[in-house]
Amino acid sequence: MRLILSIFLFAPLIFGNQKITDPETGEEISLYNKSWAVIIGVNKYEHVKPLDYCVADATSIESLLIENFDFNPDNVLMLTNQEATLQGIRNAFAKIMKEAGKDDRVLIYFAGHGFTEDLPDGGEIGYLVPVDGKKEDAYLTCLPMEELRTVSQRSSARQVMFLVDACHGGLAAINTRSLDSNSKHYIKKIAGMKARQIISAGGKDDKVVEKAEWGHSAFTYKLIHGLKDGLADRDEDYIITASELYTFLRRSVTTLSGYVQTPRFNYLSNDEGEFVFILKKEEKSAITPTMTAVEDIASADKFGTLIINTIPSIARVSIDNKYIGDTPFEQLVSQGQYLFKIEKENYDPEITIISVKEGKEKTIEIPLSFSQLYKERTLKQYQARKKTRHLIRYGSLIMSLASAYYAVDRYQNAQSNFDKYINETNNDLIDQYYDDYLQNLHSSNIAAGVSVPFAITMGWTFVKPIELPEFMQ
């Protein structure tokens, strides 16, 4: 599967301290001290089929960062083909983690194969394939997608972002609520906060599209134009946030690919910051009317009714990170095309594009899927309860049988002592046999009484099964 992982792990690639002017206050804001990047492209694989444009993609991204976003070439680590071994990639990650400071950003771009491995218990693991990777030995030779989270967590850099041009699964995301873009001093806040974000080209069952006429995949082709030409700068403030970039990529890549791949955006931590690209005013390309029409077709004087339902309901609805209500949601909106984000605790966020026409009622029902993190946590809890139930069941069975056996044994001894008591003529022995009879009978009654609650408990474990997690029902 074609994979381009653009892991923009904010690192010291910038020539110096990068600053912008807050559009709200005019205040000069210091963004990052240095910017670092790891750029990886693999065409010629040792054990899997070769690819065509990965090295070209990586080279284009390197040029874009250096020429348009002031990344210092000395801080850009470039790995192509035979350099991009599993150990080589991890060494590059280790260097970034060691050298990137707390006010830096890191950007890592990977272009190559990726795939998803299904697990026996129903989970999945996503992998990036280095030049020496083998799918049949993925555990030993490939890079797990979850390792990207580890890399971001081990880095001191303020912000880490992954751009993954691949359709894959197996990466558990954090269900984080993003900061409202209408909040006061929004740019200053998101630039100053930590961020661990990832944009990928599609889900596990999507297909990555690449064409010779582009010289890139659809994702990288649009990524370059979105950043270089400023098409992703929706509010035209010369600042492109990760959310803005994703909004652009989701719309444009989905259309360009013929609707066979739809980019996804997730957080790898609970941080609310955003990676920020600063455009140079003298280099930003003019956006033609055609470009604007493709990206924004809303009409302020024509309205339609939009109804959004989710299964389950009571999900948070946002447009461009602006909270507008909960489902079931119904509102009169301007005609146009909108990108909605639907969020609910313990569920994967869903992002969908909805077109509303004048005078029409648009109803959409969105089934939400439990997040991988929630499923893994719930499954562990279920298995722990199941294990405890088995311990209670078989422990009760053993105790019930042991008590019953002891009760029968004591009863038999009591019967034997009673027979001796009846037949004995020696007065001293008569009293002893009778005392033994009473003692054994008493012990038998106690043991029988003890066995009953254990038997009831054991029966309860069969009658009252452990409820399966919702996603297993």
C-alpha positions in Angstrom: 0.0 0.0 0.0 1.3 3.4 -1.0 2.3 5.4 2.1 3.7 8.8 2.5 4.1 9.6 6.1 4.6 13.3 6.6 5.5 13.4 10.2 6.0 17.1 10.9 7.7 16.8 14.2 8.4 20.4 15.0 12.2 20.7 15.0 15.1 23.1 14.6 15.0 23.6 10.9 14.2 27.3 10.9 17.1 29.7 10.5 16.2 31.7 13.6 13.3 32.6 15.9 10.2 32.8 13.8 7.6 35.5 14.6 4.2 36.5 13.4 1.9 39.4 14.1 -1.4 38.6 15.9 -4.2 39.7 13.5 -6.4 40.5 16.5 -4.0 42.7 18.6 -1.1 43.5 16.2 1.2 42.0 18.9 4.4 40.3 17.6 4.3 36.6 18.6 7.3 34.4 18.8 6.5 31.0 17.4 9.4 28.6 17.3 13.1 28.8 18.1 14.2 26.2 15.6 12.5 23.8 13.2 13.7 20.3 12.6 12.6 17.8 9.9 13.1 14.1 9.1 12.2 13.4 5.4 12.1 9.9 4.2 11.3 8.5 0.7 11.6 4.9 -0.5 11.1 3.7 -4.0 13.4 0.7 -4.3 12.4 -1.9 -1.6 14.3 -5.0 -0.9 11.4 -7.3 -0.1 8.2 -5.6 -1.4 7.2 -4.1 -4.7 8.9 -0.8 -5.7 7.1 2.5 -5.8 7.4 5.4 -8.3 7.2 8.8 -6.7 8.3 8.5 -3.0 11.7 9.9 -3.5 10.4 12.7 -5.7 7.7 13.4 -3.0 10.4 13.6 -0.3 12.6 15.8 -2.4 9.7 18.2 -3.1 8.8 18.4 0.6 12.4 19.1 1.5 12.6 22.0 -1.0 9.2 23.3 0.1 10.3 23.5 3.8 13.6 25.1 3.0 12.5 27.6 0.4 9.1 28.5 1.6 9.1 28.0 5.3 12.7 28.9 6.3 13.8 25.5 7.5 17.6 25.4 7.9 19.1 22.8 5.6 21.5 21.8 8.3 18.6 20.7 10.4 16.8 18.6 7.8 17.6 14.9 7.9 17.0 13.3 4.5 16.8 9.5 4.1 16.1 7.9 0.7 16.0 4.3 -0.5 18.9 2.3 1.1 19.4 4.9 3.8 15.9 4.4 5.1 16.4 1.2 7.0 14.4 0.5 10.1 17.5 1.3 12.2 18.3 4.3 10.1 14.8 5.7 10.6 15.0 5.1 14.3 18.4 6.8 14.5 17.0 9.8 12.8 14.1 9.9 15.2 16.5 9.6 18.1 18.6 12.5 16.9 15.5 14.7 16.6 14.3 13.7 20.1 17.8 14.5 21.5 18.4 17.8 19.8 15.0 19.5 19.5 14.4 22.0 22.3 11.2 22.8 24.2 10.5 25.9 22.0 11.3 24.0 18.7 9.1 22.1 16.2 9.9 18.9 14.4 8.6 17.8 11.0 9.0 14.3 9.7 7.9 13.2 6.2 7.8 9.6 5.2 7.0 8.4 1.7 6.8 4.6 1.2 4.7 1.5 1.8 2.3 1.1 4.8 -0.1 -1.7 5.7 -2.4 -2.9 8.5 -2.1 -6.2 10.3 -5.3 -7.7 11.8 -4.8 -9.2 15.3 -6.3 -12.5 16.5 -8.6 -10.8 19.1 -10.0 -8.3 16.6 -7.6 -5.4 17.0 -5.1 -4.2 14.4 -1.6 -2.7 14.1 -0.5 -0.3 11.4 3.0 -0.4 10.1 5.4 1.8 8.0 7.7 -0.3 5.8 11.4 0.7 5.7 13.5 -0.3 2.8 14.5 -3.6 4.5 11.0 -4.3 5.9 9.2 -7.6 5.4 5.4 -7.8 5.8 5.6 -11.4 6.9 8.0 -10.3 9.7 6.4 -7.0 10.5 7.0 -7.2 14.2 10.8 -7.5 13.7 11.3 -5.4 10.5 8.7 -2.7 10.2 7.9 0.5 12.2 4.6 0.3 14.1 2.4 3.3 13.7 2.0 3.5 17.5 5.8 4.2 17.6 5.0 7.6 16.1 3.1 8.4 19.3 6.1 7.3 21.4 8.4 9.5 19.3 6.2 12.5 19.8 6.0 11.8 23.6 9.7 11.4 24.0 10.4 14.7 22.1 10.8 17.9 24.1 9.7 19.9 21.1 6.6 22.1 21.7 4.7 20.7 18.8 4.8 17.5 16.8 2.7 16.8 13.7 2.5 13.7 11.4 1.4 13.9 7.8 0.7 10.4 6.6 0.0 9.9 2.9 -1.2 6.4 3.3 -4.4 4.5 3.9 -3.8 2.6 7.1 -5.4 1.6 10.4 -3.9 0.6 13.8 -3.2 4.0 15.3 -5.3 4.8 18.3 -6.1 8.5 18.5 -6.9 10.7 21.5 -10.4 12.1 21.5 -9.4 15.7 22.1 -11.6 18.8 21.8 -9.8 21.5 19.8 -9.7 25.1 20.9 -12.4 27.2 19.4 -11.0 29.4 16.7 -13.2 32.3 17.8 -11.6 32.3 21.3 -9.6 35.4 22.2 -6.0 35.5 21.1 -6.5 32.2 19.2 -3.3 32.2 17.2 -1.2 33.1 20.3 -2.7 30.3 22.3 -2.4 27.5 19.7 1.1 28.5 18.8 2.2 28.5 22.4 0.6 25.2 23.4 2.0 21.8 22.9 0.6 19.8 20.0 0.8 16.2 18.8 -1.2 15.8 15.6 -1.5 13.5 12.6 -3.1 13.9 9.2 -3.3 10.7 7.1 -4.3 10.2 3.5 -7.1 7.8 4.3 -8.5 5.0 6.3 -7.6 1.3 6.2 -9.9 0.5 3.3 -9.2 3.5 1.2 -6.8 3.5 -1.8 -4.0 5.9 -2.3 -4.0 7.4 -5.8 -0.9 8.6 -7.7 -0.5 9.6 -11.3 2.4 10.3 -13.6 0.8 13.6 -14.7 1.1 14.8 -11.1 4.5 13.2 -10.4 3.1 12.7 -6.9 0.3 11.0 -5.0 -3.0 12.9 -4.8 -2.2 13.7 -1.1 1.3 15.1 -1.6 0.3 16.9 -4.8 -2.4 18.8 -2.9 -0.2 19.1 0.2 2.4 21.0 -1.8 -0.2 23.3 -3.5 -2.0 23.9 -0.2 1.1 25.1 1.5 3.2 26.6 -1.4 0.3 28.4 -3.1 -1.5 29.3 0.1 -4.7 27.4 -0.9 -5.0 26.0 2.6 -5.1 29.5 4.1 -8.9 29.7 4.3 -9.1 33.0 6.2 -6.3 34.6 4.1 -4.3 35.7 7.2 -1.1 34.2 5.9 -1.2 31.6 8.7 -2.1 28.0 8.0 -2.9 25.9 11.0 -3.0 22.1 11.0 -6.8 22.2 11.1 -6.9 24.5 8.1 -4.5 22.3 6.2 -6.6 19.3 7.0 -9.8 21.0 5.9 -8.2 21.8 2.6 -6.7 18.3 2.1 -10.0 16.6 2.9 -11.9 18.5 0.3 -9.4 18.6 -2.4 -7.8 15.1 -2.1 -11.2 13.5 -1.8 -12.3 15.1 -5.1 -9.0 14.7 -6.9 -8.8 11.0 -6.1 -12.3 10.3 -7.4 -13.6 9.7 -3.8 -11.5 6.6 -3.2 -9.5 8.2 -0.4 -10.5 10.7 2.2 -7.8 12.2 4.5 -8.2 12.0 8.3 -7.1 14.1 11.2 -6.4 13.1 14.7 -4.6 14.0 17.9 -2.0 11.8 19.6 -2.2 13.6 22.9 -4.6 15.7 24.9 -2.8 18.9 24.0 -4.8 21.7 22.3 -2.0 23.5 20.4 -1.8 23.6 16.6 1.1 23.3 14.3 1.4 26.6 12.3 2.8 27.3 8.8 3.7 30.9 8.1 3.3 32.1 4.6 5.5 34.8 3.1 3.2 37.6 1.7 5.4 38.1 -1.3 5.3 34.5 -2.3 1.6 33.6 -1.7 0.0 32.7 -5.0 -3.1 34.5 -6.1 -6.2 32.3 -5.7 -8.3 32.4 -8.8 -12.1 32.5 -8.7 -12.1 28.8 -9.8 -9.9 27.9 -6.9 -12.2 29.8 -4.5 -15.3 28.2 -5.9 -13.9 24.7 -5.4 -12.9 25.3 -1.8 -15.8 27.5 -0.7 -19.2 27.4 -2.4 -21.3 28.9 0.4 -23.8 31.5 -0.6 -24.9 34.0 2.1 -28.3 34.9 0.6 -29.6 31.4 -0.1 -30.6 29.0 2.7 -31.5 25.4 3.2 -32.2 23.3 6.3 -29.5 21.0 7.6 -30.4 18.0 9.9 -27.6 15.9 11.4 -28.4 12.8 13.4 -25.9 10.4 14.9 -26.0 6.9 16.3 -25.8 7.3 19.3 -27.1 10.8 19.7 -25.8 13.6 21.9 -22.6 14.2 19.8 -20.8 17.5 19.6 -21.1 19.2 16.2 -18.4 21.7 15.0 -17.6 23.6 11.8 -14.0 24.6 11.4 -13.4 24.0 15.1 -16.4 26.2 16.0 -18.9 24.4 18.2 -22.5 24.9 16.9 -24.5 22.3 18.9 -25.3 18.7 19.7 -27.1 16.0 17.8 -29.9 15.7 16.9 -29.0 18.9 15.1 -31.3 21.0 12.9 -30.5 24.5 11.6 -31.1 26.9 8.7 -27.8 27.5 7.0 -26.5 29.3 3.9 -26.4 27.2 0.7 -23.0 25.7 0.3 -20.6 22.9 1.2 -19.5 22.5 4.8 -17.0 20.4 6.6 -18.4 19.1 9.9 -16.6 17.5 12.7 -18.7 15.2 14.9 -17.2 14.2 18.3 -18.4 12.0 21.2 -16.5 10.6 24.1 -15.2 7.1 23.5 -15.9 7.3 19.8 -13.7 8.2 16.8 -14.4 11.7 15.6 -16.1 11.8 12.2 -15.4 14.5 9.7 -17.8 14.8 6.8 -18.5 17.2 3.9 -22.2 18.1 3.5 -23.7 20.1 0.7 -26.8 22.2 1.4 -29.0 23.5 -1.4 -31.4 26.5 -1.4 -34.9 25.6 -0.2 -34.0 22.0 0.4 -33.9 19.9 3.6 -30.6 18.0 3.9 -30.8 15.1 6.4 -27.7 13.0 7.2 -27.4 10.2 9.7 -23.9 9.4 10.9 -23.1 6.1 12.7 -20.3 6.7 15.1 -17.6 4.0 15.7 -16.0 3.3 19.0 -12.4 4.5 19.2 -9.6 1.9 19.1 -8.4 3.2 22.4 -11.8 2.8 24.1 -12.2 -0.7 22.6 -8.8 -1.8 23.8 -9.5 -0.4 27.3 -13.0 -1.9 27.5 -11.9 -5.3 26.2 -9.2 -5.4 28.9 -11.8 -4.6 31.5 -14.2 -7.2 30.1 -11.4 -9.9 30.1 -10.5 -8.9 33.7 -14.2 -9.3 34.8 -14.4 -12.6 32.9 -11.3 -13.9 34.6 -12.6 -12.8 38.0 -16.0 -14.6 37.2 -14.1 -17.8 36.4 -12.2 -17.6 39.6 -15.4 -17.2 41.6 -17.2 -19.9 39.6 -14.6 -22.6 40.0 -13.5 -21.5 43.5 -17.2 -21.8 44.6 -17.4 -25.2 42.9 -14.3 -26.5 44.7 -15.5 -25.1 48.0 -19.0 -26.5 47.5 -17.7 -30.0 46.6 -15.2 -29.9 49.5 -17.9 -28.9 52.0 -20.3 -31.5 50.7 -17.7 -34.2 50.8 -16.8 -33.2 54.4 -20.5 -33.2 55.3 -21.0 -36.7 54.0 -17.9 -37.9 55.7 -18.9 -36.5 59.0 -22.4 -37.9 58.7 -21.0 -41.4 58.0 -18.8 -41.1 61.1 -21.8 -39.9 63.1 -23.8 -42.9 61.9 -21.0 -45.3 62.8 -20.7 -43.8 66.2 -24.5 -44.0 66.7 -24.4 -47.7 65.8 -21.7 -48.3 68.3 -23.6 -46.4 70.9 -26.7 -48.6 70.4 -24.8 -51.9 70.6 -22.3 -51.0 73.3 -22.8 -52.3 76.9 -19.9 -50.6 78.5 -21.2 -47.4 80.2 -18.0 -45.5 79.7 -17.8 -46.2 76.0 -21.6 -45.6 75.6 -21.0 -42.0 76.7 -18.0 -41.5 74.5 -19.7 -42.9 71.4 -22.7 -40.7 71.9 -20.5 -37.6 72.3 -18.6 -38.5 69.1 -22.0 -39.1 67.4 -23.2 -35.6 68.3 -19.9 -33.9 67.4 -19.7 -35.5 63.9 -23.4 -34.8 63.3 -22.9 -31.2 64.2 -19.8 -30.9 61.9 -21.8 -32.6 59.1 -24.6 -30.0 59.5 -22.2 -27.1 59.4 -20.4 -28.4 56.3 -23.7 -28.9 54.6 -24.7 -25.4 55.4 -21.5 -24.0 54.1 -21.8 -25.9 50.8 -25.1 -24.3 50.0 -24.0 -20.6 49.5 -21.0 -21.8 47.5 -23.4 -23.8 45.3 -25.7 -20.8 44.9 -22.8 -18.6 44.0 -21.6 -21.0 41.4 -25.0 -21.2 39.9 -25.3 -17.4 39.8 -22.1 -17.3 37.7 -24.0 -19.3 35.0 -27.3 -17.6 35.3 -25.9 -14.1 35.3 -23.3 -13.9 32.4 -20.9 -11.0 32.1 -22.3 -8.4 29.7 -20.4 -8.1 26.5 -19.0 -4.6 25.6 -21.2 -2.7 23.3 -18.9 -3.0 20.3 -19.0 -6.9 20.6 -22.7 -7.2 20.8 
